[in-house]
């Protein structure tokens, strides 16, 4: 049986807990929520109020 060289690729996964990245992600999704609920409030208050 022939000996074969198998190259094994090593992957090192580092958990990055950068506080500035976490803060910017939180601010981004908080802004999405504020925009969403603002649009929802506008629709309910001004559009459905006409009926």
Secondary structure, 3 states (H helix, E strand, C coil): CCCCCCCCCCCCCCCCCCHHHHHHHHHHHHHHHHHHHHHHHHHHHHHHHHC
